[in-house]
């Protein structure tokens, strides 16, 4: 057998070993991922109805002069919320009347805010939930009058819904 043939044979063995190692590695990764998925799914619960859930909801109004407040009138009926204030970090902090385990938080900017490119994220959800306002991806600091002015208006609202389960 020539030197060239020996080198080709050795090269072929090396590539086969690499291919087998890659397959074993991939199998291990997939096996581990399946284990992780099984662990994550072990906490899933079936749907519930009736007294098993708590629903809190409100329209949050962003008055240009008086700041944010829970909007209540004949057309807006808030449930379960106690206060809305801008904290020193510039986040909007809302407080509920319950200390439940959160199932879901939904915060939707209304058409006024959506037209301005505003999106809102939420964090927390027990008694205290912080709302984070963004305009075109930039986090707004609502403690700054210039940033608050971006969301303020006589009809600027965010709709907040928290679904929770009593502890």
C-alpha positions in Angstrom: 0.0 0.0 0.0 1.4 3.4 -1.0 2.0 6.2 1.5 -0.9 8.2 -0.1 -3.3 5.3 0.4 -2.2 4.9 4.0 -2.8 8.7 4.6 -6.2 8.5 3.0 -7.1 5.5 5.1 -6.0 7.2 8.3 -7.8 10.4 7.3 -11.0 8.4 6.7 -10.7 6.8 10.2 -10.2 10.2 11.8 -13.3 11.6 10.0 -15.3 8.5 11.1 -14.2 9.0 14.7 -15.2 12.6 14.6 -18.6 11.8 13.0 -19.3 9.1 15.7 -18.2 11.6 18.5 -20.6 14.2 17.1 -23.5 11.8 16.9 -22.9 10.7 20.5 -22.6 14.3 21.6 -25.8 15.3 19.8 -27.6 12.3 21.3 -26.5 13.4 24.8 -27.7 16.9 24.2 -31.1 15.7 23.0 -31.4 13.3 25.9 -30.5 16.1 28.4 -33.0 18.4 26.7 -35.8 15.8 26.9 -35.0 15.4 30.6 -35.2 19.2 31.1 -38.5 19.4 29.3 -39.9 16.6 31.5 -38.8 18.5 34.6 -40.4 21.8 33.3 -43.7 20.1 32.5 -44.0 18.4 35.9 -45.4 21.7 37.3 -48.1 22.2 34.7 -51.6 22.2 36.1 -55.0 21.7 34.4 -57.4 24.5 33.6 -59.5 25.7 36.5 -62.9 27.4 36.8 -65.0 29.0 39.5 -63.6 30.1 42.8 -60.1 28.8 42.1 -59.0 32.0 40.4 -58.9 35.7 41.2 -59.4 38.3 38.5 -58.1 41.9 38.9 -58.5 44.4 36.1 -58.5 48.1 35.5 -58.0 51.0 33.1 -55.0 53.0 34.1 -55.2 56.6 33.0 -52.2 58.9 32.4 -53.4 62.4 33.2 -51.0 65.1 31.9 -51.5 67.2 35.1 -52.3 64.9 38.0 -50.2 61.8 36.9 -51.4 58.2 36.6 -54.5 57.0 38.4 -57.0 54.1 38.4 -59.8 55.2 36.1 -63.2 54.5 37.4 -66.6 55.8 36.1 -69.8 54.3 34.7 -67.8 52.9 31.7 -64.6 51.8 33.6 -65.1 49.4 36.6 -61.7 48.5 38.2 -61.5 45.4 40.3 -58.8 44.6 42.9 -56.4 47.4 42.5 -55.6 50.0 45.2 -53.0 52.4 43.8 -50.8 53.4 40.9 -47.7 55.6 41.5 -44.4 56.4 39.7 -41.5 55.2 41.9 -38.1 56.8 42.2 -36.7 54.6 39.4 -39.3 55.8 36.9 -41.3 52.6 36.9 -45.1 52.7 37.4 -45.9 50.6 40.5 -49.4 49.3 41.0 -50.7 47.6 44.1 -53.5 45.1 44.4 -55.6 44.0 47.4 -54.4 40.4 47.3 -51.2 38.3 47.8 -52.0 35.5 45.3 -49.8 33.4 43.1 -49.8 34.9 39.6 -51.2 32.9 36.7 -51.0 35.6 34.1 -50.4 39.4 33.8 -51.7 41.2 30.7 -50.9 44.9 30.2 -52.2 46.4 26.9 -51.6 50.0 25.8 -54.7 51.5 24.4 -54.9 52.9 20.8 -53.6 56.3 22.0 -50.4 54.8 23.3 -50.1 52.3 20.5 -50.1 55.1 18.0 -47.1 56.6 19.9 -45.1 53.4 19.7 -45.6 52.5 23.4 -45.2 49.0 24.7 -45.5 47.9 28.3 -44.0 45.0 30.2 -44.9 43.9 33.7 -42.9 42.3 36.5 -44.2 41.0 39.9 -47.8 40.4 40.3 -48.5 39.5 44.0 -49.4 42.7 45.8 -46.9 44.8 43.9 -46.4 44.9 40.1 -44.0 47.2 38.3 -44.9 48.3 34.8 -42.1 49.2 32.3 -42.9 51.6 29.5 -41.0 51.6 26.2 -41.2 53.8 23.1 -39.7 52.1 20.1 -37.5 49.9 22.3 -36.2 52.7 24.6 -37.1 52.3 28.3 -38.9 55.4 29.5 -38.2 56.9 33.0 -41.7 58.1 34.0 -40.1 60.1 36.9 -38.7 62.5 34.2 -41.4 64.9 33.0 -40.3 64.7 29.4 -40.7 60.9 29.4 -44.0 61.0 31.2 -45.3 63.5 28.7 -44.7 60.9 26.0 -47.5 58.7 27.5 -49.7 61.4 29.1 -53.0 62.5 27.6 -56.6 63.1 28.6 -57.5 59.7 27.0 -54.2 57.7 27.4 -54.9 54.4 29.1 -53.3 51.1 29.7 -55.5 48.1 30.4 -54.2 45.9 33.2 -55.4 42.3 33.9 -54.0 40.0 36.5 -55.3 36.5 36.9 -54.1 34.8 40.1 -54.8 31.9 42.3 -55.2 32.1 46.1 -52.3 30.7 48.1 
